[in-house]
Amino acid sequence: MSADMAQQLGHSLEAPAFIKSVHGVRYQVHDVARSVAFYTEHLGFTLEHQQLPAFASVSLAGSQVLLSGPGASGSRPMPNGQRQEPGGWNRIVLRVADLPGCIAALEGAGLAFRNDMETGPGGRQIQIEDPDGNPIELHEGGGGK
């Protein structure tokens, strides 16, 4: 967005001084150790930190996924009593090369897919789930990039 457009829309191009960066994406999980094994063994993430059974952080190419188990502070119920649960439709998107080959390798490892591979103007994608039902999209850009 250009500075002129931002000004016309009443938006600032600068983040407020107290926001420094995106820290990561938090996923609620039932078993942190199982989730660490899934992300590191099947998707190539690196374990950064863990305090079992409550919490772990895994990373890939500078992006962190925060895995919060039932005992983690990031998993506590909301003030109205609503529980934070795994699953849903918001998801991390992993860029892959050779999506069909990736699908074959993950199927060979026994992973289940939420859908069939879809193709659209932005490329091809498919969704898998981690052991707690959190969605992960595997995406290959248009033209196989």
C-alpha positions in Angstrom: 0.0 0.0 0.0 1.4 3.4 -0.9 1.8 6.2 1.7 -0.8 8.3 -0.2 -3.3 5.4 -0.2 -2.7 4.7 3.5 -3.3 8.3 4.4 -6.5 8.4 2.3 -7.7 5.3 4.1 -6.7 6.6 7.5 -4.0 3.9 8.0 -0.5 4.3 9.2 2.3 2.4 7.4 4.1 2.1 10.7 3.2 -0.4 13.4 2.6 1.1 16.8 5.9 1.4 18.8 4.9 -1.5 21.2 4.5 -4.0 18.4 7.9 -5.3 17.3 7.2 -8.4 15.1 5.2 -11.6 14.7 6.4 -13.9 17.4 4.8 -17.1 16.0 1.6 -19.1 15.5 0.2 -20.8 18.6 -1.5 -24.2 18.3 -3.4 -25.8 21.1 -2.4 -29.5 21.4 -3.3 -32.4 23.8 0.2 -34.0 23.8 3.1 -31.7 23.4 5.7 -34.4 23.0 3.6 -36.2 20.3 3.2 -32.8 18.4 7.0 -32.1 18.6 7.7 -35.5 17.0 5.1 -34.8 14.3 6.5 -31.4 13.3 10.1 -32.4 13.5 9.9 -35.9 12.0 7.3 -35.3 9.2 7.7 -31.6 8.3 11.3 -30.8 9.0 10.8 -28.3 11.9 13.6 -27.8 14.5 12.8 -28.0 18.2 13.7 -24.7 19.7 12.5 -25.0 23.3 10.4 -27.4 25.3 9.0 -27.7 28.8 7.1 -30.9 28.8 4.3 -31.6 29.2 3.1 -28.0 28.9 4.9 -26.3 26.0 7.3 -26.5 23.1 8.4 -24.2 20.3 9.4 -25.5 16.9 10.7 -23.5 13.9 11.1 -23.6 10.2 12.9 -21.0 8.1 12.6 -18.4 10.9 8.9 -19.0 11.7 7.9 -20.4 15.0 4.9 -22.6 15.9 4.2 -22.5 19.6 2.7 -25.8 20.8 0.7 -25.3 24.0 -0.5 -28.3 26.0 -3.3 -28.3 28.6 -0.9 -27.0 31.3 0.5 -24.0 29.4 -0.4 -20.5 30.2 -1.4 -20.0 26.6 -4.0 -22.7 26.9 -5.9 -21.4 30.0 -9.7 -20.8 29.6 -10.9 -17.3 28.7 -12.5 -15.2 31.5 -16.0 -16.3 30.3 -15.0 -20.0 30.7 -14.5 -20.8 27.0 -11.8 -23.4 26.6 -9.1 -23.1 23.9 -9.2 -26.2 21.8 -7.3 -27.6 18.8 -8.7 -27.6 15.3 -10.6 -25.1 13.3 -9.9 -23.7 9.8 -7.2 -21.0 10.4 -3.9 -22.6 9.5 -0.2 -22.3 8.8 0.7 -22.5 5.2 4.0 -24.3 4.3 5.5 -23.6 0.9 6.6 -26.9 -0.8 8.3 -28.0 -4.0 6.7 -30.8 -5.9 3.4 -31.0 -4.1 2.4 -34.4 -5.6 5.8 -35.9 -4.5 5.3 -34.4 -1.0 1.8 -35.9 -0.8 3.1 -39.3 -1.8 5.8 -39.1 0.9 3.4 -38.1 3.6 0.9 -40.7 2.5 3.7 -43.3 2.7 4.3 -42.1 6.3 0.7 -42.8 7.1 -0.5 -39.2 7.4 -4.1 -38.4 6.6 -5.3 -35.5 4.4 -8.3 -33.3 5.0 -9.0 -32.9 1.3 -7.7 -33.7 -2.2 -5.2 -31.5 -3.9 -6.9 -28.3 -5.2 -5.6 -26.2 -8.1 -6.3 -22.5 -8.5 -4.9 -19.3 -9.9 -2.3 -19.1 -7.1 -1.1 -22.6 -7.3 -1.9 -26.0 -5.8 -2.6 -26.9 -2.2 -3.8 -29.6 0.2 -4.4 -29.8 3.9 -3.1 -32.2 6.5 -3.8 -32.2 10.3 -1.3 -32.5 13.1 -2.1 -35.2 15.7 -4.6 -32.9 17.5 -6.5 -31.8 14.4 -4.8 -28.5 13.8 -4.8 -27.8 10.0 -1.6 -27.3 8.0 -1.8 -26.3 4.3 0.9 -27.5 2.0 1.2 -25.0 -0.9 3.0 -25.0 -4.2 2.9 -21.7 -6.1 1.6 -21.4 -9.7 3.9 -22.9 -12.3 5.4 -25.3 -9.7 7.2 -22.6 -7.8 
